[in-house]
């Protein structure tokens, strides 16, 4: 501005005055529209779940993207801590923060498998076959090892050869029901992973 001549000064101030006068008369350039970038989780489906790793049972939010069409399968793209969960209040440890890799790992076991005695390979079986096999083996063991009376003749109804380890991510109510079922069968060996 130091080297501005009188003529240049009047051109600048005259242009400014003309522009502000036109603005007062309603003649303005079209406004520039600022568009906000779309929120990355806006179209995703939010699902609350529990971290499967340890006995802390942190709450997590799974965000999956899929249009809900009949043959389309949704895919989990983002995981974060649940801010409303009383245990972790939105925080996750490194293992919990890496759950997306766990979900999409090609080595993740998704179906029950069975290895026959003497075999060197695992065979995929159905969930019905797995549950049937577990129930059958439990019944055989209970029938063979159930103790109805102690040595002095008291009724004890014990089954000491099989144990149960409850899941740490279960709620108190699920733990209570699991305890009732296990004790009803006579099982003495029972613990919860949250204590292990």
C-alpha positions, -999 to 999 in steps of 0.1 A, spaced: 0 0 0 30 23 4 35 27 -34 -2 31 -42 -10 62 -63 -40 84 -58 -56 69 -89 -51 33 -77 -66 43 -43 -98 56 -59 -101 25 -81 -98 2 -51 -122 21 -28 -146 28 -57 -148 -9 -65 -154 -18 -29 -181 9 -26 -198 -3 -58 -197 -40 -46 -211 -32 -12 -238 -10 -28 -248 -38 -52 -250 -62 -22 -274 -38 -5 -296 -37 -36 -298 -75 -35 -273 -82 -63 -250 -108 -49 -230 -136 -64 -245 -171 -58 -235 -184 -23 -208 -210 -22 -223 -242 -8 -202 -261 16 -210 -298 17 -201 -318 48 -184 -351 41 -207 -381 47 -202 -397 81 -184 -430 75 -208 -451 96 -240 -435 85 -253 -463 62 -240 -491 85 -260 -513 108 -249 -510 144 -250 -542 166 -241 -544 203 -220 -573 213 -194 -585 238 -157 -590 232 -149 -627 231 -113 -625 244 -111 -624 281 -132 -624 313 -136 -587 314 -165 -589 289 -161 -554 274 -190 -541 254 -184 -535 217 -203 -520 188 -201 -538 154 -208 -518 123 -217 -538 92 -225 -528 57 -250 -546 36 -282 -535 19 -304 -561 36 -313 -578 3 -322 -615 6 -290 -629 -9 -266 -602 2 -244 -609 32 -235 -580 55 -198 -575 63 -184 -561 95 -162 -531 86 -157 -513 119 -156 -521 156 -154 -497 185 -160 -498 223 -195 -493 235 -196 -460 254 -228 -470 272 -214 -503 285 -207 -502 323 -175 -523 321 -153 -505 296 -171 -472 289 -160 -472 253 -124 -483 257 -109 -514 242 -76 -532 247 -54 -539 217 -69 -573 212 -104 -559 213 -95 -531 190 -83 -556 165 -115 -577 164 -121 -569 127 -90 -589 118 -103 -617 140 -137 -617 123 -122 -618 88 -93 -641 95 -92 -671 71 -80 -693 100 -111 -685 121 -130 -717 130 -167 -712 121 -180 -748 122 -176 -778 145 -150 -803 135 -143 -838 146 -111 -858 145 -116 -896 148 -93 -916 170 -61 -924 151 -69 -899 123 -46 -871 113 -72 -848 99 -103 -829 111 -137 -834 95 -164 -808 94 -196 -819 110 -230 -803 115 -240 -785 147 -267 -812 153 -240 -839 151 -217 -820 175 -245 -814 201 -257 -850 198 -221 -863 203 -215 -840 233 -248 -851 249 -242 -888 242 -207 -887 258 -219 -867 288 -247 -892 294 -224 -922 291 -199 -906 315 -226 -897 340 -242 -932 339 -208 -948 344 -195 -925 372 -226 -911 390 -223 -915 428 -258 -917 444 -247 -925 480 -216 -919 500 -197 -947 518 -217 -941 549 -250 -944 530 -260 -907 527 -276 -895 495 -251 -872 477 -259 -874 439 -225 -865 427 -209 -865 393 -172 -858 397 -157 -870 364 -170 -842 342 -167 -804 348 -181 -773 333 -164 -740 326 -190 -712 319 -183 -684 295 -170 -651 309 -191 -630 286 -223 -643 301 -245 -621 322 -253 -629 358 -286 -643 348 -271 -667 323 -244 -677 348 -272 -684 374 -291 -706 350 -260 -725 339 -251 -731 376 -286 -745 382 -284 -768 352 -250 -781 360 -258 -787 397 -290 -804 388 -270 -829 368 -249 -835 400 -217 -819 386 -194 -807 413 -166 -794 391 -179 -760 380 -163 -726 375 -167 -695 355 -139 -682 332 -142 -648 349 -125 -662 379 -98 -682 360 
